[in-house]
Amino acid sequence: MYCERVGMGKLDSSDKPRIRSFGPNVRSHSRHFLQQSEYTIAVQYLEGEWWFKPHEEVFAAEMPD
């Protein structure tokens, strides 16, 4: 389970890696639609392009030192 934000919402504009969620209304297997599945990808915007990143990179960046 992944809970993206608790509370008022989400706003970001940095070039740090982040997790984006999609669904359940995406093209997928019918079982995923029935289960109301959601999907996540980790991405980072660098030099005018979106790049896929490991989810672990996002979690590591959000952990306090």
C-alpha positions as CSV (number, residue, x, y, z in Angstrom):
1,M,0.0,0.0,0.0
2,Y,1.2,3.5,-0.8
3,C,-0.4,6.7,0.6
4,E,0.8,9.6,-1.4
5,R,-0.4,12.5,0.7
6,V,-2.5,12.8,3.9
7,G,-4.5,16.0,4.3
8,M,-5.0,18.9,1.9
9,G,-3.4,17.9,-1.3
10,K,-0.2,18.0,-3.3
11,L,1.9,20.7,-4.9
12,D,5.4,20.2,-6.3
13,S,7.7,22.0,-8.7
14,S,11.2,20.7,-8.0
15,D,13.4,18.5,-10.1
16,K,13.5,15.8,-7.4
17,P,12.2,12.3,-8.2
18,R,8.6,11.9,-7.4
19,I,5.9,9.2,-7.5
20,R,2.9,9.7,-9.8
21,S,-0.3,7.6,-9.4
22,F,-2.7,6.5,-12.1
23,G,-6.0,4.7,-12.1
24,P,-8.2,2.9,-11.8
25,N,-9.3,4.2,-15.2
26,V,-6.3,3.2,-17.2
27,R,-6.1,0.6,-20.0
28,S,-5.4,-2.7,-18.2
29,H,-6.6,-6.2,-17.7
30,S,-10.3,-6.4,-16.7
31,R,-9.5,-7.9,-13.3
32,H,-7.5,-4.7,-12.5
33,F,-10.6,-2.6,-13.3
34,L,-12.8,-4.8,-11.1
35,Q,-10.4,-4.5,-8.2
36,Q,-10.1,-0.8,-8.8
37,S,-6.4,-1.1,-9.0
38,E,-4.2,2.0,-9.1
39,Y,-0.6,2.2,-10.5
40,T,2.4,4.2,-9.6
41,I,5.5,5.2,-11.5
42,A,8.5,7.1,-10.2
43,V,9.8,9.9,-12.4
44,Q,12.1,12.9,-12.4
45,Y,12.1,15.9,-14.7
46,L,15.6,16.7,-15.8
47,E,16.8,19.0,-18.6
48,G,13.3,19.3,-20.2
49,E,12.5,15.5,-20.2
50,W,10.8,13.0,-17.9
51,W,12.9,10.1,-16.7
52,F,11.8,6.9,-15.0
53,K,13.4,6.3,-11.6
54,P,13.3,3.5,-9.0
55,H,10.7,4.1,-6.3
56,E,13.4,3.5,-3.7
57,E,15.1,6.8,-4.9
58,V,11.9,8.8,-4.0
59,F,11.6,7.1,-0.6
60,A,15.3,7.7,0.2
61,A,15.0,11.4,-0.7
62,E,12.0,11.8,1.6
63,M,13.7,10.2,4.7
64,P,15.2,12.7,7.2
65,D,18.9,12.4,7.8
